[in-house]
Amino acid sequence: MKIDVLTIFPEFFGQVFEFGIIRRAKLAEIVEINTHDIREFATDKHRMVDDRPFGGGDGMVLKPEPIFAAIESLLGTAEKANYPNSTRVVLLTPQGLQLKQAAAKDMADETKHLVIICGRYEGVDERVNETLVTNEISIGDYVLSGGEPAAVVLVDSIVRLLPGALGSETSAENDSFSNGLLDYPHYTRPAEFRDMKVPEVLLNGNHAEIEKWRREKALEKTRVHRKDLLDKENAG
């Protein structure tokens, strides 16, 4: 997968993709990640990328011209109808659909070229959304100073699902939300620590009993912390 991130603060991403799973995926050429300064695509002498909103109001709005030029440089077109089927242009915005594990999996499976636009200020000129953007995504019901932190979350959630990115091919399948539930509890050595013992079922080698215990604990944890997930499953 190729990922291009459009931002007015490329320095934000200086080292953030150089750790853990993402770094290994880059070294293995599973993913290529590039950041692009939107200001480089501005044509005026001051390299302006924002302006005041029509109709009045607080704050500034990212201008369309530099973003259109950036997308054209990456995709050769500024019309989403002309994108290849495996290309997606994502705008990170509080107004987007909330990022879910299923959406991350879909992008990991179906997308070869992902372009991420990091919103800033009061937002992005709506013509960018109407013409360029295939997906509006939010990482939660809160407002950030910009889309850069959200871009890190989005990239991490997708890259770890790419084939070969994780050490174990079943790791992602057992993650929280992958089966509609939170993950079950995990334990490692030592088997006893400060009088706290690992559940005996995990030590007996009976895989059927272990799987049953894990399922029960996943349901229990989901019931306590995210009952809404069970409600959705029952409603479906």
Secondary structure, 3 states (H helix, E strand, C coil): CEEEEEECCHHHHCCCCCCHHHHHHHHCCCCEEEEEEHHHHCCCCCCCCEECCCCCCCCCEECHHHHHHHHHHHHCCCCHHHCCCCEEEEEEEEEEEECCHHHHHHHHHHCCEEEEEECECCCECHHHHHHCCCEEEECCCCCCCECHHHHHHHHHHHHCCCCCCCCCCCCHHHCCCCCCCCCCCCCCCCCEECCEECCHHHHCCCHHHHHHHHHHHHHHHHHHHCHHHHHHHHHC
